[in-house]
Amino acid sequence: MAVSSWVAVGPRPYLDRFLREYRLTEAGLAERPRTRPARSWVDGEAFDVEYLVHESVLRSYGEFPCAGDAEALAFCEEIADLMVSRYGLSRDAAVAVVNRQWSEAEPGEREPRMWIVGFDIVYHETPEYWAEFIANRHCVS
């Protein structure tokens, strides 16, 4: 039996952005978004609730299966570009190691391994940080 998975998109402004980008409405979702208590701030405004959407709604953007929205795609592309310019990787190799970091799953597991969407924790670090971290983890022996 498949396990149902929910993916956090963040506080209300991020849910609204997600719905607009996917051209959906809350009422039009097969499964309504769930909520859980979580304190966050967006543009100086505090929010006490985080919204989650069912992973079946998500779709991958571009060459990064983990990128669940346009912002995540741009973030992953910037990381790959930095890996090309700073570490001399080809574009294909840079995309491959970014995908190894966040998209590739273990045998028998779902892919992408994780989704980057909305108010994601990966944004707590810069693309420069991630480029160095991923290069050191996957490219340097």
C-alpha positions as CSV (number, residue, x, y, z in Angstrom):
1,M,0.0,0.0,0.0
2,A,1.4,3.4,-1.0
3,V,2.1,5.9,1.8
4,S,0.5,9.2,1.4
5,S,3.0,12.1,1.5
6,W,2.4,15.7,2.2
7,V,4.9,18.5,1.3
8,A,5.1,21.8,3.2
9,V,4.8,24.9,1.0
10,G,4.9,27.4,3.9
11,P,2.5,30.0,5.3
12,R,-0.5,31.4,3.5
13,P,1.3,33.7,1.1
14,Y,3.3,30.7,-0.2
15,L,0.2,28.5,-0.6
16,D,-1.5,31.3,-2.5
17,R,1.6,31.7,-4.8
18,F,1.8,27.9,-5.3
19,L,-1.9,27.7,-6.2
20,R,-1.5,30.6,-8.7
21,E,1.6,29.1,-10.3
22,Y,0.0,25.7,-10.6
23,R,-3.3,27.3,-11.8
24,L,-5.3,25.6,-9.0
25,T,-7.8,26.5,-6.4
26,E,-8.0,25.0,-2.9
27,A,-11.5,23.8,-3.8
28,G,-10.1,22.2,-7.0
29,L,-7.6,20.1,-5.2
30,A,-8.4,16.4,-4.8
31,E,-7.2,16.6,-1.3
32,R,-7.4,19.9,0.6
33,P,-4.2,21.3,1.9
34,R,-3.4,20.3,5.4
35,T,-2.1,22.6,8.1
36,R,0.2,22.3,11.1
37,P,1.4,24.9,13.6
38,A,4.6,26.6,12.6
39,R,5.8,30.1,13.3
40,S,7.2,32.0,10.4
41,W,7.6,35.5,9.1
42,V,7.1,36.8,5.6
43,D,7.8,40.5,4.8
44,G,7.6,41.4,8.6
45,E,4.3,39.6,9.0
46,A,4.0,36.7,11.4
47,F,2.2,33.5,10.5
48,D,1.3,30.6,12.9
49,V,0.2,28.0,10.3
50,E,2.1,26.1,7.7
51,Y,0.3,24.6,4.7
52,L,1.0,21.2,3.2
53,V,-0.1,19.9,-0.2
54,H,-0.3,16.3,-1.3
55,E,2.7,15.3,-3.3
56,S,0.5,14.0,-6.1
57,V,-0.2,17.6,-7.1
58,L,3.5,18.5,-7.5
59,R,5.3,18.4,-10.8
60,S,9.0,18.8,-11.5
61,Y,10.3,21.9,-13.2
62,G,13.1,21.9,-15.8
63,E,16.0,19.5,-15.5
64,F,15.7,19.2,-11.7
65,P,13.1,16.6,-10.5
66,C,13.3,18.1,-7.0
67,A,12.3,21.6,-8.2
68,G,8.6,21.9,-7.5
69,D,8.1,25.6,-8.5
70,A,9.7,28.3,-10.6
71,E,11.7,29.7,-7.6
72,A,13.2,26.2,-6.9
73,L,14.1,25.8,-10.5
74,A,15.9,29.2,-10.6
75,F,17.7,28.3,-7.3
76,C,18.9,24.9,-8.6
77,E,20.0,26.5,-11.9
78,E,22.0,29.2,-10.0
79,I,23.7,26.4,-8.0
80,A,24.6,24.5,-11.2
81,D,25.8,27.7,-12.8
82,L,28.1,28.4,-9.9
83,M,29.4,24.9,-10.0
84,V,30.3,25.4,-13.7
85,S,32.0,28.8,-13.1
86,R,33.8,28.0,-9.8
87,Y,34.6,24.3,-10.0
88,G,34.9,23.8,-13.7
89,L,32.2,21.2,-14.1
90,S,30.3,20.9,-17.4
91,R,26.7,22.0,-17.2
92,D,25.5,18.4,-17.5
93,A,27.8,17.3,-14.7
94,A,26.7,20.2,-12.5
95,V,23.0,19.3,-13.1
96,A,23.8,15.7,-12.3
97,V,25.4,16.4,-8.9
98,V,22.6,18.8,-7.9
99,N,20.1,16.1,-8.8
100,R,22.2,13.5,-6.8
101,Q,22.0,15.8,-3.8
102,W,18.2,16.3,-3.8
103,S,16.5,14.2,-6.4
104,E,18.0,10.8,-6.7
105,A,16.4,8.2,-4.4
106,E,17.7,5.0,-3.0
107,P,16.6,1.9,-4.9
108,G,12.9,1.2,-4.2
109,E,12.3,4.8,-2.9
110,R,10.3,7.5,-4.6
111,E,11.9,10.1,-6.8
112,P,12.5,12.9,-6.3
113,R,13.8,12.1,-2.9
114,M,12.6,15.5,-1.7
115,W,10.7,18.5,-3.1
116,I,12.0,22.0,-3.0
117,V,8.8,24.2,-3.1
118,G,7.5,27.3,-1.4
119,F,9.1,28.3,1.9
120,D,11.7,25.5,1.9
121,I,14.5,25.1,4.4
122,V,17.1,24.9,1.6
123,Y,16.7,28.7,1.2
124,H,18.2,29.2,4.6
125,E,21.5,28.9,2.8
126,T,22.7,30.7,-0.3
127,P,23.3,29.2,-3.7
128,E,27.0,29.8,-3.1
129,Y,26.9,27.7,0.0
130,W,25.1,24.9,-1.7
131,A,27.4,24.9,-4.7
132,E,30.4,24.5,-2.4
133,F,28.7,21.9,-0.2
134,I,27.5,19.8,-3.2
135,A,30.9,20.1,-5.0
136,N,32.7,19.0,-1.8
137,R,30.3,16.2,-1.2
138,H,30.0,14.8,-4.7
139,C,33.0,15.9,-6.7
140,V,36.1,16.1,-4.5
141,S,37.8,12.9,-3.5
